[in-house]
Amino acid sequence: MVGICPLGPGPHPAEGPATSLTPNVCAWGQGWVELPSPPCALFSPTSQTTAHPPLLGPVPSPTLGLAPHHHRPLPPPPLGPTHHWALPFHSNTTGPCPSPHITGHCPLPHWVLPCPSHHRPLPPPPVGPALPPHHRALPPPPLGPALPPTPKAPSSELEGACSEYVAPLNAVDLKLYHDPDVLFGPGCVYPAASVGRFASHWRLPLITAGAVATGFSHKQEHYGTTVRTGPSAPKLGAFVSQLHAHFNWSARAALLYADHKTDDRPYYFTIEGVYQELQEALNLSVRYHIYAPAEGGADAALHFLRASARVIYICGPLEMLHQIMRLAQRESLTNGDYVFFYVDVFGDSLRASATRDALKPWQNKQSQDVGLRQAFQTVLVITYHEPQNPEYQHFQTQLILRAKEEFKVELGYSLMNLVAGCFYDGVLLYAMALNETLAEGGSKKDGTRIVQKMRDRKFQGVTGLVSMDSNNDRDTDFSLWVMGDPENGEYEVAGHYAGAEKKLNWLGRPIQWVKGAPPPDNPPCVFDVDDPACDKTPLSTLAIVALGTGLTFVMFGISSFLIFRKLMLEKELASMLWRIRWDELQFGNTERYYKGAGSRLTLSLRGSSYGSLMTAQGKYQIFANTGHFKGNVVAIKHVNKKRIELTRQVLFELKHMRDIQFNHLTRFIGACIDPPNVCIVTEYCPRGSLQDILENESINLDWMFRYSLINDIVKGMVFLHNSIIGHHGSLKSSNCVVDSRFVLKITDYGLASFRSSCDAEDSHALYAKKLWTAPELLQQGRLPLPGMQKADVYSFSIILQEIALRNGPFYIEGMDLSPKEIVQKVRNSQKPFFRPSIDMGLHSEELAVLMERCWAQEPAERPDFSQIKIFIRRFNKEGSTSILDNLLSRMEQYANNLEKLVEERTQAYLEEKRKAENLLYQILPHSVAEQLKRGETVRAEAFDNVTIYFSDIVGFTALSAESTPMQVVTLLNDLYTCFDAIIDNFDVYKVETIGDAYMVVSGLPVRNGKLHANEIVRMALALLEAVKTFKIRHRPNDQLRLRIGIHTGPVCAGVVGLKMPRYCLFGDTVNTASRMESNGQALKIHISSTTKEVLDEFGCFELELRGDVEIKGKGKMRTYWLLGERTDDSII
């Protein structure tokens, strides 16, 4: 039974029960719930689970003191994923400890945990569901931090959740009334400081996963018995020191932190380790500034940072960081000359919330703050490293589940849970140190010795590798987060710091510095203005003359360059390199051209899933007017104008067209202006237009191909909108052509002076061409440049619908409208606005959303092509730049799948091998099985002294006669399963079972000195105790009467046989042990005098002389009854 008694106002346990005590209870969650509870309650942990054996005899229950202020009686909550107990041990002052972690006498533990507060700037970690909750707190004791704190006078307004006033009082009460052996907690700095001094004075171990302040590092002065199993500020300083060494920053740094000077001051104590390490260990010039949230505080902070350093550490609320970075963007501090490290150890800024996306700390309630996203390219985030081992993941899941079921609180997956895991690891650390102390003959009251055992040791805890340093502080791992993709602003881990190795491990993702490299921390003549090299004395007259002369030459050079450039431009305009004479174009049968190339192009399509673009006669279709120019096939677009007047504006248009070179825009070759043959000559793409491909039902287009086409359109439009041309104006699927390499290119752009229409004003063809035109362009005819770009986005949305449905442009399900009727409905802009149909069964929901945004009625609501590029990349992460790239990617993926399959088969083989080995270990001893696996011959071996156990069931023959064979098999299976589970706890080897006979030996094949007799008799006592409570399924009222015989002596052991080999024992000792069993009595343990002589050396077993017994083949032998094991004054 574990008793949990409150220690608040009212009488203490020594003064008798309290009758009017109704203390408040703190529960972790979205708020703090106050619950009344009785003064003391007892809970039985064995009622929750059967995984632990019952206590043997009456044992005093421990009292968990939930200090420092409010408390309630609670059953001890589980610390780990498989335990139902608050501690991995009981408090046991008179009997053995049944815990698997503690041997011998159990200690008396007490928990001292902080209570939450609404004034706390950071929520406390969810330790409550992992350990007994309870806490409270107050102002600061002098911890001796490097940054001087400013204590406040005590008042109810300043007490907060981590006051130091109540903690020492309750610690004294715990000492007076309970005399604990160890204290766990508090987690807050100020209460831990007070209690830590008391614990050091009492030589009492104080184990906490909190108390991050650097002052706790002074163990010899104040905190000799304080052990920190969680993160601490000095370890953060060690990580920052590694960063400075890596980036070669050795001169100066600046710190900016928020400090409310109330409660536990988390930002102050976190940044304290950075300050101390940089200033004292690295000897840097470090300046710090406390952020003032009042008006003008951000401006003052930014002024301080600009004047102090280029490497800046910020620790405070995320809103503070947003305000600082906005001002830094305004003041041009985000141009790459400064780097900002945001110390967010619990990673709250990287977690998803109602207003921010995950891994985007720059986002706030304004969902898209592009300026702040750009500013955050210079911000690196420091967090604790979250353990990835499966034990921690399971522990965290159980923690959240228990918080919901028992505390009625919803917890999330957060780095806060790491502290709860560190508290759990603290209990394991104490258990190991206590075991070692007790094994060496020490006392559980020797706190100094136990604490000494915790230093410089490593073990695997629930949070992974736990590495304690020589100062009894845990080495902490950290992660460094950087903005991976500046376009979407998502953060990713760039490196991990392994605290145990003191090594910074980079993950291969280079940090994208704004200027390509980390900024220098001490640029010349910025901070060291006293440097003689930075002397700004007035220039001499000669220097002024020289400077003026130099500037004159520079100005002359610039002027000459501009004049030369102007002349070259005029020469280029006059040369008209773009001009093509009509007689230079050759027209005729293109079959001659394809005669040589046709086989090559056909071969490139053979085996493709996209079909062929050839006609039934095998000849390539010609999707545009074509001709030959200088031996190359070109596309020729005739212009419905008799002549073109070559104004300066037209010459510039033609020059700009000739200058544009991009992979997803058709190359402009030239223009013919010879009347009446006015035409534009461009690159020819033999695969035809996108409209032709979509309308050809013989071509199978999977979504990988479609996304490649969409991606090509977006890339071409992004380039076009950023070029001097600025927009397309007539984007449609017929103006998107595909070349021989399946690369889509946009054509018919630019050259507004050449545009004309040969269609009649009210013709079907004219309205068919306007199906892609935006409604505002239908109404006004011409728009400024930004409006024309938004009109291109609308045209792109109609192309998207064509690609998705393949039913032609502006397809409307269930309606058969002419192009003229569709155009008129779009131009009228009546609500609901007339738009094409969307079929969710043919395309993804994300693509439908993109279509609707692109054809929005208001141009301002449409995204630009840079944003569309990000959207396409987001829901087409597997897409590549081209079809060929995608095909190669698929081949690579197939190879990777083969590798994965081989790995899975290898793992399956290893698993089967492990099962076979486990089966072998169950048949033969481990050492013998290893010899057989190595192919060695197992030779028989003689053992000088072993102890053999025999047992059988008295009356088993009669019981078998009265039972069916299946009932007998079930009985023996249940009994031996129980026996096998018990003998696993002892250093023994089960030799064999024959019927109801059970044979066990200790001292072979691995010799264990004289412990073999001790192990066998303790096992026999456990088996005898278990059989007393064993129930026979088909005869529950009958009790099995086990008869046990034990003898000690020499034997010879070896493997007998090749098929179904067995490990057998030979010698007179085996026969004598069997005779001891057959001459014994039911429910008694019969041992020989040789076994008695070995047991006498231990002096802890109670024996009774039976007398001289006639043993077959041995004559008279003096034998004894084993009554039990002596523990203090009682016998077990």
Summary of the structure (lengths in Angstrom):
residues: 1132
radius of gyration: 42.4
end to end distance: 19.5
largest distance: 137.8
contacts: 3602
relative contact order: 0.05
helix: 38%
strand: 17%
